[in-house]
Amino acid sequence: MNRSNEAKLAQLAAYTLEMRAKAIREGAADPAVEDLAAVVKSRFDGDLEAATKSLIEELSRHVQTAKDADRAARERRQWAWNTLTVREMAARRYALLDEAERCQSRAKTVESEHKTKVDALKAQGFSASEIAGVLELSETASAEELKKRHAELLAEADAVWRAMEQHVAAVLAEGLAP
């Protein structure tokens, strides 16, 4: 059932409950109460306490079943995220992120060193064209290359993350997890 239908059914159920409550407030008998009384009478010989106890036990079983299912699902997800393939992918991702951080740090250092040199030459009275002649453009190009490499590494790390998610989803969908 799709979400739209679920929402419509929920609205219909809420409306039905509101109408039943309104009818009861106005003095009408609630057929559900009559049905419940009939069940209590037939299954429990009219013993409301036994019916209540039975209902609580049944609800407790359903709650425990739901908890067990949730725990099992959580364990399957945990197992899927701890497979050798995912651990290897994670190691690759962390290596990419570390390298990206080093590239970013080196680019900042290169830019800072270049700026320091330019400022020193300006302080000595050199013009911009003279500074450009003295300093090689390779320094700024190197910083730009490092920034580009940083972006590439981050993109690759992101792709590895998506591949990890897809792998886990596939493992869970195929029921390969215990």
Beta strands, then each sheet from edge to edge (+ up, - down):
end
